[in-house]
Each structure stands twice: as structure tokens, then as C-alpha cells.
């Protein structure tokens, strides 16, 4: 009789854990503003700082490092505070933090991709000081939006297959957001950029062309913030966060020991999943930052390809995100993650072996990167949700800690890459071609190797709530 009753309870809980299409859609668009801004941040910040502001490699790298460090510091703190926040005004602790983050992003981002209004003929360091507070405010808002959105996944459903579905939907909108940015950038470059390649569009070539590039970024930023704001409104209207007393009631009935942040820090599995998350983000973000520079400096392709190559990455990523839920279900998290690492390794080999005379083969590598990178991120986020299991009361801290490793490692990687660049300036340097090839080969390849070694230590470790074999 006990077994029958338990089966009924499980069945009831499983039924209650299913979300309808409207709920999935509303949740999925909740990170679109972040995704749009991150796409511009990683793909075009260095290009913008070089081509419009006139920063050197080191100054552009320092600005990105400041942003990544600020984000890395904010994420665990926001996660901890989000877990401690009480429900206020019947709005929900996660949605309250999400709303705060959206406001900070909207206010600050327009200034990040805009010229200093109060500066005239100043050196790089005063400009760096001017941009720093806007970058820090943007990264705080970005972190608040990201952590609160991720923390909703284990609270919305306790069905692990449904969680994979939510992660896949979430990443599908990430891909759509990136595709949108690259399509808009492509159209602006195609119809307004003239016949010049991006390397010639620098401060030294004259005010007319500089104004063209500056205007393109203005259009792009305005479009990004407008679409992102609409998506955030849809999320807040359509997503119903469970009340805290409902979650507490459920956890009390299930009678398990709640985990605090100290308990998580004592778990070896927590650190191993964090390494997988960090490596996955390194692969995706570093390639996103340096593919545009690789396309124009190493392959010497037309400027339109700095939009088309990343667009290929995200189209292939979007297509694979549609089938990741059944793939994870049938193969399990670890095998799926391993196959994704193989695809990313194939991308690194393609970049290393690709001669400039066959530059268009880069689209094959971009496809492998899109499939591999998307599979890595969706799977490792599902692993993180499995790790949290029913410990949703401290879920934001877990996601914050994972994001901390991501932001810090990416910031350090970018500043090192920028610091050891063989050229003092981005223009007219023959060594840049080989350098960007090496960056896109060894950094993602090294991260994939570390992730593989970490995965090997988990092959016989069962995740808390997964059916992974």
C-alpha cells in the first residue's frame, strides 16, 4: 500500500511540475535583455573601443576585465542576498531582483556604447575612468538579472526533464538574441558602412568614416535596449513565481536537510560542476570575443563576415537546442557533454589548420562551435539544476558561485590575451594574423581539455536528482 501511495504522490507532483507553453515562453524571454547586451559586449566591445574610442589593446582589455571582475564579485553576493530576501509586496524575491537588474542594465548600457559627452581631447586613462562606473553598474544589473532568472528554474518545477526543457528554451532565446544582433549589425554594415573594411574604420582615417561607425553602434544599442525591454515586460507579466511559504511547505513535507552556502562549499561535486561551467563559458565567450578579430585580421574577409560568421555559430546552436532535451534524456548529461567537447575540439583544429586561401571553410568550424557550445551550456546548466535538486532555498547562491568562476576566468583570460599581444596597435601589424589564430586554437582547446579531465572524475558519480547512467 505504501508503494502505491508513493507512486500516486510522485505522479501528482510530476503532473504539477509540468508547465504550459505560455509559462515556458514567458520564462524563456526573461533573459533576452541580458543576452542582447552580452552579445554586443563580447562581440563588439573591443572593436568599438579600438575603432571609435581609440583605446589601445591594454586599455580595452582593462575595461573588459573591470566589467568581468565586477560581475564576478556581484554574482555570489547577489545569489546569497536573493536567497535571504523575503517576499515583498507579493511580487516574489527572484522577480524583484530581476526587475532591479533590468533597470540597472537599461540605465547604464547606453553610456557604455556611447562617446563621452563631457570629454574633449583627453588621454586614455581619463576615458577609462569615465566608462568604469557605467560598466560596473551594467555588470551589477546583468548579474542580478541572470542569477534571479536561473534561480527560478528549480523553483518553477522539480521535474528534471522539464528543467532541461527550460534551460533549452532559455538558451534558444539566447541564440535568437545573438542572431538578432548579428543580423542587425550585418544590415547596418551592408547598407550604411560603405565599401570599407572594419580595420580601416579607425580614428586615424578621418571624422567621416569614424562618424559612420559611431552611428552604426548607436542604432544597434537603441535596437537592443528596445527589444530587451519588451521581453522583460513579457517575463514579468507572464511568469508567476511561487510564494516562499509554498516552497517552505513543500520542503517541510519532503523532510530533508536544507543546505546552506557553507554546506555547498564542503561538497566536492559543487566544485567539479563549477569547473565544467567555467570551461564551457570560457569556450563560448572567448570565441565570441575574438572571432570578429580573427575574421578581419587573420582571414582578411570583408567586414560583413564579422556578422555572418558569428551568425552561423548561433543559427547552428539554435537548431541543436531544439533537440537537446531528448538527447539529454536518452544519452544522459555526461555523454552529451563529452560529445559537445568533441565538437569544440573540431572547431579548434579547423581554426589551427585553416589557410587564408580557404578562408570560407571557417563556416564549417563555426557550425561545429555552435553545436558544441550550445550543447555544453545547456547541459552544464542542467547539471547545475540537478546539483541543486530540491535545495531551492539556496539555489541562487549556487548559480552565483558558478557565474563567479565564469566571469573571473573570462576577465583574466581577456586581459592576458590583450596584454601579450605582439603589436602595440591593432592596425598594420603582420603578427596579428598568427596571434588571433593561436588565441582561438589554444584557449578554447585548453578549456575543453580541462573540462574533459574534470568530466572523467565524474563518470561514476551520480548527480543528486538525475537519471544519468
ABEGO torsion letter per residue (X at the ends): XAAAAAAAAAAAAAAAABBBAAAAAAAAAAAAAAAAAAAAAAAAAAAAAAAAAGBBAAAAAAAAAAAAAAAAAAAAAAAAAAAABBBBGGAEAAAAAAAAAAAAAAAAAAAABBBBAABBGBBAAAAAAAAAAAAAAAAAAAAAAAAAAAAAAAAABABAAAAAAAAAAAAAAAAAAAAAAAAAAAAAAAAAAEABBAAABBAAAEAAAAAAAAAAAAAAAAAAAAAAAAAAAAAAAABBBBBAAAAAAAAAAAGBBBBBAAAAAABAAAAAAAAAAAAAAAAAAAAAAAAAAAAAAAAGBBAAAAAAAAAAAAAAAAAAAAAAAAAAAAAEAAAAAAAAAAAAAAAAAAAAABBAAAAAAAAAAAAAAAAAAAAAAAAAAAAAAAAAEABAAAAAAAAAAAAAAAAAAAAAAAAAAAAABABABABGBAAAAAAAAAAAAAAAAAAAAAAAAAAAAAAABBBAABABX
